[in-house]
Amino acid sequence: MTIEPMVSADPCSRLDPAAALFHSLSDPTRLSIVKRMAGGEVRVGDLTTELGLAQSTVSAHVACLRDCGLVEGRVQGRSVYYSLSRPELMDVLAQAEILLAATGNAVSLCPNYGTGSTGAPLTKENER
């Protein structure tokens, strides 16, 4: 996906899909699930063991990724095996790793989203 300069009246309207993509990958658990699926198919039960999380939590994260079109399920008997639906996702993550290395992980110092931040969106009120 190419993010082009804005020319419409609503500059945010063309970024909505890109923002949704990055938001779907912004949760550490979802990112861990995606990285695990890069190694092949996996069941929710296997992910719960590997991540040490409740089945309901893992299922909700997998559902989010599935709803975004990033993962897909394959039914085999009573099990569902999940995998990445688009291999390009790994290219995006590889480029993110390159960017992080090039910036010295400076994003971890971001006051809004970095290590130690509250993750609260920046507003005029909490800017003061």
C-alpha positions as CSV (number, residue, x, y, z in Angstrom):
1,M,0.0,0.0,0.0
2,T,1.3,3.4,-1.0
3,I,0.5,6.3,1.3
4,E,0.2,9.2,-1.0
5,P,0.0,13.0,-0.2
6,M,-3.4,14.2,0.8
7,V,-5.4,16.1,-1.8
8,S,-9.0,15.5,-0.5
9,A,-11.0,17.8,1.7
10,D,-10.7,15.3,4.6
11,P,-7.0,14.4,4.9
12,C,-7.7,11.6,7.4
13,S,-10.1,9.7,5.2
14,R,-7.4,8.1,3.0
15,L,-5.4,7.0,6.0
16,D,-8.2,5.0,7.7
17,P,-7.2,1.6,6.3
18,A,-3.5,2.2,7.1
19,A,-4.4,3.3,10.6
20,A,-6.6,0.3,11.1
21,L,-3.8,-2.0,9.9
22,F,-1.2,-0.5,12.3
23,H,-3.8,-0.5,15.1
24,S,-4.4,-4.2,14.6
25,L,-0.7,-4.8,15.0
26,S,-0.2,-2.4,17.9
27,D,-1.1,-4.8,20.6
28,P,1.9,-6.8,21.9
29,T,-0.2,-10.0,22.1
30,R,-1.5,-9.7,18.6
31,L,2.0,-9.0,17.3
32,S,3.3,-12.1,19.2
33,I,0.5,-14.2,17.5
34,V,1.4,-12.9,14.1
35,K,5.1,-13.6,14.6
36,R,4.2,-17.1,15.8
37,M,2.0,-17.7,12.8
38,A,5.0,-16.7,10.6
39,G,6.4,-20.1,11.6
40,G,3.3,-22.0,10.4
41,E,-0.3,-22.9,11.4
42,V,-1.3,-22.9,15.0
43,R,-4.4,-23.6,17.1
44,V,-5.7,-21.2,19.7
45,G,-5.0,-23.9,22.4
46,D,-1.4,-24.0,21.4
47,L,-1.2,-20.2,21.5
48,T,-2.6,-20.1,25.0
49,T,0.1,-22.5,26.2
50,E,2.9,-20.6,24.4
51,L,1.8,-17.2,25.4
52,G,0.6,-18.1,28.9
53,L,-2.8,-16.4,28.4
54,A,-6.4,-17.4,28.8
55,Q,-8.1,-19.0,25.9
56,S,-10.7,-16.3,25.8
57,T,-8.0,-13.6,25.5
58,V,-6.2,-15.4,22.7
59,S,-9.4,-16.1,20.9
60,A,-10.4,-12.4,21.0
61,H,-7.0,-11.4,19.6
62,V,-7.1,-14.0,16.8
63,A,-10.7,-12.9,16.0
64,C,-9.4,-9.3,15.7
65,L,-6.7,-10.4,13.3
66,R,-9.1,-12.5,11.4
67,D,-11.6,-9.7,11.1
68,C,-8.9,-7.5,9.7
69,G,-8.1,-10.1,7.1
70,L,-4.6,-10.8,8.4
71,V,-5.2,-14.4,9.5
72,E,-7.4,-17.2,8.3
73,G,-8.6,-20.4,9.8
74,R,-8.6,-24.0,8.4
75,V,-10.9,-26.5,10.0
76,Q,-9.6,-30.0,10.5
77,G,-11.9,-32.2,12.5
78,R,-12.7,-30.3,15.7
79,S,-9.7,-28.0,15.5
80,V,-9.2,-24.8,13.7
81,Y,-5.6,-24.1,12.5
82,Y,-4.8,-20.4,12.0
83,S,-2.2,-19.0,9.7
84,L,-1.3,-15.7,8.1
85,S,-3.6,-14.9,5.1
86,R,-1.1,-12.6,3.5
87,P,2.6,-13.3,3.4
88,E,3.2,-9.5,2.7
89,L,2.5,-9.0,6.4
90,M,5.9,-10.5,7.1
91,D,7.5,-7.9,4.7
92,V,5.8,-5.1,6.7
93,L,7.2,-6.5,10.0
94,A,10.6,-6.9,8.4
95,Q,10.6,-3.3,7.3
96,A,9.5,-2.2,10.8
97,E,12.5,-4.0,12.3
98,I,14.8,-2.2,9.8
99,L,13.3,1.1,10.7
100,L,13.6,0.4,14.4
101,A,17.2,-0.5,14.0
102,A,17.9,2.6,11.9
103,T,16.4,4.9,14.6
104,G,18.0,3.1,17.5
105,N,14.6,2.1,18.7
106,A,13.9,5.8,19.4
107,V,10.2,5.1,19.2
108,S,10.5,3.5,22.6
109,L,11.2,7.0,24.0
110,C,7.9,8.4,22.5
111,P,6.0,10.1,25.4
112,N,2.7,8.9,24.0
113,Y,3.4,5.2,23.1
114,G,6.9,4.4,24.2
115,T,8.1,2.4,27.2
116,G,6.7,3.9,30.4
117,S,4.0,5.9,28.6
118,T,0.3,5.7,29.6
119,G,-0.6,5.1,26.0
120,A,-3.2,7.9,26.3
121,P,-3.7,10.0,23.2
122,L,-2.2,13.4,23.2
123,T,-4.7,16.1,23.7
124,K,-4.5,19.8,24.5
125,E,-5.4,19.1,28.1
126,N,-2.7,16.5,28.9
127,E,-0.2,18.4,26.7
128,R,0.2,21.0,29.5
